[in-house]
Amino acid sequence: MYLTLFNDIYTNIFYSGRIFLYLSGLLNTLIIAFFAAVLGVIIGTVIAVIKVYAAESGALKPLSVLCDAYLAFIRGTPMAVQLLITYFVIFGAAPATFQIPIAIIAFGVNSGAYVAEIIRAGIQSIDRGQTEAGRSLGLTKNMTMRYIVMPQAVKNILPAIFNELITLVKETAIVSLIAIPDLTMAATMIRSRTFNAYVPLFFIALVYLSIVLLLTSVQRRIERRLAQNDQR
């Protein structure tokens, strides 16, 4: 029994350099997740600021309406459908080598909708007196947001941003829909060659779990550090 198990593990993970197929897929997974998270934070920050300004003054109301439509579409449709629309419709004429950038854009746009709500809630969690204090010191509205409100909001939103990154890492498992050789596709390819389902699938499950546990550990350390700073 154990000999068969070890033989299956060797055949599905190490034989004929298959471990490098997993590693290449893992690299693509991490690249897509990381840059999509960066893009999501940028989009989310812009949308959150627009919605906060529109709620306070109404000056950006038309942009706020467009942001609401974007949020409704992204949050109301499956990520897989958004990925397929981005690849086959929006970038249908793009070369095949553009697959990973397209995936980054699709996941980044999706993530931006959720990050926007996280950041908006973080900004609104800051006491209004902080804004009034900044304005009383002669700071403009933009300067008050940049130097007083946002630095405090970051402490509140950072754990949720890490959760979004963790979600992104797991969601990238569907990029095989557009033929990107990620970690999941590597397991699928090896499974089709060895006719063994449980070793490749359990192996990548452990890899995903390891990544999530590592990110969770980093998140907890940051939360403890922020808690210590608040106590000083």
N, C-alpha and C positions, 0 to 999 in steps of 0.2 A: 504493500500500500504506500509506504513512505517513499520507496524507490520510484514508484509510478508518479507520485506527486513531485518529487525532485526532478524527474525527467521532464514532466510537463512544464515546470517552472523554467528549466533550462531551455527547453525547446521554444517556448513562447516569449521569453524575455532576452536570452543571451545568444541563442544559436544564430549563426550567420549574421552577426552584428545587428540583431533586431533591437538591442538596447539603444542603438543610435537613432533608430526610427522613432522610438519613444522620446528620446532627448530632443530631437528636432521638432517633434510635435509639441513638446512641453515649451520649447523656446517660442514657437509661434503663439501658443496659448498665452504666455506671459507678456509677449510684446503687444498682442491685441488688448489684453486686459489693462495693462499699464497705460498705454497711450489713449485708450478709450476712456479711462478714468480721468486722465488729464483733460481731455476734450470735454468730458462731461462736467467737470468742475468749472471750466471756463464758460461753457454754455449756461450751466446752472446759476453761476454768479451773475451773469449779465441779466438773465431772466428774473432772478430774485430781486435784484436792484430795481429793475424796471417796474415790477409789480409793487414793491414797497413805495417807490416814488409816486406811482400812479394812485395808490391808496391814500397817500398823505396829501398830495396836491392836485391830482387829476391831470397834471401837465402831460403825462405820457400815456393817457388813456387809450389812444388808438393802438400803440405798441402793446399795451397790456392786453387788449382784446386779441391780438395776434398770438401773444404768449399763451393765453387761455386756450385758444384753438389748438396750438401745438401741444400743450399739456394734455388736453382731452384726447387727441389722436394717439399720442405716444402711450399714454397710460391706459387707453382703451383698446389697444390692439396687441396681439402677441408679438414677442420679440422675433420669433421665426419669420412671421409675415413681413415685419419691417426689414429684416435682413434680406429677404428675397426681393422685396420692392426696391431696396437700395441697389442691389446687385443687378437685377434683370431689367429694371425700368429706368431708374435714375442714372445709373452708370452702365447701361446695357451695351454701349459702344466702347467701353473701356477695354484695354488689353487684358489678357488672362493674368499677366504678372501684377496687375493692380488689385488682386484679390484681398490681400491683407490690409492695405489702406482703406479699401471699401468696407471691410469688416470693422475696422477701427472707427470709421465715420458712422456706420450704422449703430454700433454699440455705444459710441460716444453721444450721439444724438438721443438715443434711448435713455442713457444714464443721466443726461442733462436734465430731463424732465423730473426725475426723482431728486436729483441734487438741488434743483431749483427750489423745491418745496422744503428740503432740509435747510438750505441757507436762509430762505425767507422766514421760516420758523425761528431759526437762530437769531436773525436780526431783530425780529419782533419780540424775542424773549428779553432783549436788553431794555432796561428801564428807560422810559422816555425822558427822565431827568438827565440822563447822560447826554442825549442830543441837545436838550435845552442848555446844559452847562457848556457844551462846546460852542453853541451859537452865542452864548453870553460872553464867551472869551474872544469873540470876533471871528471865529472860523466860519467859512462858508458851509453850505449844506453838504457839498461834496467832500470837503476837508473833514467835516465832522463824521461823515460816514466812513471815510478812509482811515482816519487816525484814532477815532474813539470807538465807534460802534463795531466796525468789522473786526478789529483785534480781539474784542471781548466775545463777539459772536463765534469766532473760530474755536474757542474753547468748548462751546456748546455743540458745535456741529461736527467736530473732528471725529468723535466715535461713530457717528452715523455715516460719515464719509468712508470710514474704514469698512463699515458694514456693506456699503455700496460696492466697494472694491472687491470684497469677498463674493458678493453676488455676481459681479462681472466675471470673475475667474470661473465660476461655475457655469454661468450662462454661455460662455464661449464654447461650450461643448457642442453647440449647434452649428458652428461655422462649417462643419463638414457638408452642410446643405449647399454651400457654394464651392465645394471641392477644395477647401483649404486643409492641408495636411497637419491638423492639430493633434493633440494628445488622443482625443477620442477616435479620430480617423486612423491614427497609428494602430490602436487596439483593434479596430475593425478590419484593417488590412491584414494584420497578423492572424486574427481569428479566422479569416477566410482562407489563409494558407495552411494553418495547422488544424483547422476544424475543431478547435478547442475554444469554448466560449468563456469558461469561468476564470482561467488564469489571466488573459489580457484584460478582461473587464474588472476583475478584482484588483489587478495591479494598478490600473489607472485610477480606480476609486481610492486606493491608498495614496496615490500621488496627489490627487485633488484634496484629500483629507489632510495630508501633510502641509500643503500650501495654506489651507484654511486655518489650521492650528497655528502655523507660524505667524500669519497675519493677525490672528486673534491675540497671540502672545504680545506682538508689537503694540496692538491697540490697547491692551491692558496696561502695558508699561507707560504708554503715553498718558492714559487716563490717570494713573497713579502720580505721574510727574505733574500733571495739571492740578490734581487735587492738592499736592504738596505746595505748589505755588499759591493756590488760593488760601491756604492756611497761614502763609507767611504775612 
